[in-house]
Amino acid sequence: MKKLLVVCVAMLMGVNSASAEWWEDIDRGVFNHVGLNASIGTEGIGVGVAAPITDYLELGFGVNFLPSIKVKGDVDVEFDLPSPYDKLFPTSDRVRITGDFARTCMDVKLNVYPFGDRSSFFVAGGLSFGGEKIAKISGHSDFVESTIQEYPQLKDCFTAELDKYDVRFDDNGSISGDIRVNKLRPYVGLGFGRLVPQHRVSCRFEMGCQFMGKMKIYQSDKEVMIDDLNNADDDLSKVINRLKVYPVLKFTITGRIF
């Protein structure tokens, strides 16, 4: 019985020791600890690394992978036909255009904890950067294709009205191009939680916005000029017109490796 009691006490002490190590407190200096994190949110799936700069500052670096998200819109086809062809065809038509949004971007952020170790509330500022192409656009019109095949001289007479852009068809009646934003995108945000947590594992919530700049459409690496007379109201045009500021909501699991 005494031996069993000794074993139980030893096991309990071991559990307490492990628990104390797991929940140990830390003193944050300048880059004296390192944390790893994994996140999910409107920026996609992310991984990152971070280090403290005292209790008031924290520097983080991350990579975010946004999987393919498709947005479609039925847009008007604009006819600019010379006489007498303007009397041979209908005056209006529509074509479905798909925007395939997918991207990988990196970010560097400085998190400021105004209350030091008394609170995990933070405000963040930094930069997101990566490729300027954030989406591919594609579409096809059987009507335009058949018309160009019969009248090749009319191939430049049809355009699709996507937001305020006149997007051109190729010789096969198809549309292809890409949507671009600024390569460097400022970021501001706030939330609760630390990337280098006090304990070994913790969680973090963040909300903010990424300033992407004005979205532009390119075809064959040339920017499509804006036509202020266009007034498209399809879903894809709304995304292009409004998504100058990208909302960020992110839930993160954080861990401290030392």
N, C-alpha and C positions, 0 to 999 in steps of 0.2 A: 504493500500500500504506500509506504514511504517513497519507494522508487517511482511509482506511478505519479505521486504528487510532485516529486522533483521534476519529472518529465513534463508534466502539465505546466508547471511554473516556468520551465525553460522555454516551452513552446509559446506561452503567452508573452514572455519577455521578447522573444524573437519577433512575434507579430507586432508588438508595440514598437519595437525598434524599426521594423520595416515600415510601419505606418508613419512613424515620426520622420523617417527619411523621405517618404513619399510626399508628406505634407510640410516639409521643412520650409522655414522662412528664408528669405534672401535679402542681401543688401545690394542695391543696384548702384554700380559705379559706371565708369565709361567703358562700354563694350566688355564688361567682365562676365557676361552671361550670353547665351545664344538660345533662341527659341525657333522652333519649326511650327508651321501651321498649314492647315488645309481648309478651304472654304468653298461655299456654294452660294450663288446669288445671281443677280442680273448681269454680272460680268462673266458668268459661266462658272467653270470649275477652276479653282486656283490653288497654288501651293506657294509657300514663301518662307523666308528666313528673316530674323530680326535680332536686334541687340539693343539693350538699354543705354541711355546716356543720362545717368542719375535717375531719380524717381520722377522727374518732370518731363523727360524727353525719351523718345524711342524711335529708332530708325529701322524701317522695314523695306524689304525688296521682295516683289512677288511676280508670278507669271500666271496669266489667266487664259483659259481656253474656252471660247464660246462655240458650242456646237451649231450645226446648220439650223437656221430658223428661216422658213420661207414665208414671204408676204406677197400676196397676189392682188392685182387690180385690173379691172377692165377699163381701158382708157380709150379716148377718141382717136380716130385716125383722121389727120388733116389732109385734105385734097388740095393740091395746087396745080391743077391741070390746065394746060393751054387749050385754046380753041382749035379744033372742034371737039377735042376729047372730053371737055367738061360737060358735054351733053350726052356722052355715051355711057357714063358711069353714075352710080348713086352719089349723092353729095355727102354722105356720112357713113361711117363704119366704126366698129370697135374691135380692139385686140386685147387679149389678156397678156399682161407682162408679169413675170415672177422676179422678185428680188430675193436672192439667197444670201442671207446674212450669216457670216461665220468669220471669226477672227481669233488671232492670238496676240495678246499684248502684254507688256511688262510695265511695272510701276515702281516708283520709288516714293515713299511717303515718310514724312516726319510727323509723329504723333506727339501732341502736347497734352500733358496731364496737369491742369492748372492747380489741382489740390494735392499734388504729390502722391505719397503712399496712403493718403486718407480716403481716396476715391479712385475708382477705375474709369471715371468719365474722362473722355478725351476729345480734342478737336484735331483734325488732320489736314495736312496740305501736302501737295506733291505733284508729280507728273506721271501721266501714263503715256507710253510711247510704243510704237510698232508700225506695221505697214499701214499706209494711208488707204489702201483698198479694203473696205469693210463688207462689200456685197457685190455679187454679180447679178446682172439683169439679163433676162432672156424672154423671148416671145416669138410668135409666128402668126402670120395671117395668110390663110389660103387664098383669099381674094387678092391681096397684093401680089402674092407669088404668081398666080395665074395671069394677072394683068401685066406684070413685068415680062413674063415669058412671051406673051402675045405682042406686047408693045415695049421692047427694051428701051426705047427712047424716053419712057416715062419713069424710069427707075428712081429718079431723084425727086419725084413729085408727091411722094407719100411720106408723112412723118407721124409718129405717135406722140400725143400730148401727155407727157409724164411730168406732173407738177408744172413747173414753168419751163420745162425743157422740151424741145422738138427733137425726138429721138428718131434716127433714120433707119430704114429697112435696108438689108443687103439685097443682092440679086436674087436670092431665094425666098424673099418675103419674110426673112427672120430678123430679129432684133438681138443684138448682143452688146454688152458694155459693162461698166462697173461704176460703183458709187464710191467716192473718196472723201476723206475728211483730213483734218490736220494731222501730221505725224506726231507732234507733241501736243498733248491735251492736258491742261491744268486740271487739278482735282482739289476739292474741298469736301470735308465731311465731319461727322461727329458720331459718337457712340459710347459704348461701355465695354470694358475688357482690355486686357493687355496681351500683346503678342509674345511677350516674355512674362509669363504669369508668376505670381508669388508662389503658387504650388506647382507641382509637376505638370498637371493637366488642367485646363480651364476652357471656357468658351467666351465668345466675343460677338457683339452685334454692332454693325456699322451701317450708316446711311449717309449718302452724299450725292454729289453730281460731278460728272466729267464734262468739261467744256470742249466739245468736238469741233466747233467751228461750223461754217456753212457746208452742208453736203453738196457735192458736185458730181455730175455725171460725165463720164468719159467714154468715148468710142474711138477705137484704134489709137489710144493714148492721146487723144485730142479732146479738150473740154467742149462739151455741147453748150452752145450759147443759150442764154435765157430769153424766153419770149414772154414778156409781161402780159400779153393778152390772154395767155392760157389760164384756165381756171379749173383745173382738174380736182376732183374731190374723191377719188378712189382711195382705198386703204394704203396702197404703196405710195401714192403721191403725198398723202398726209404724213407718212413716216419721213419722207425726204424733206418735207417742208418744216416739220416741227422738231425733229430730233437733233437740234443743235446742242441741246444740253441733255446728256445721257444720265438717267437716274441710276443710282447705285444703292442696292440693298444687299447686304452680305452677312451670312452667318458663318463663323469661323471656329474650328476646334484648334486650340493652341496648346503647345507643349514646350517645356523647357528641358533641353538636353544637358545643360550644366549651368 
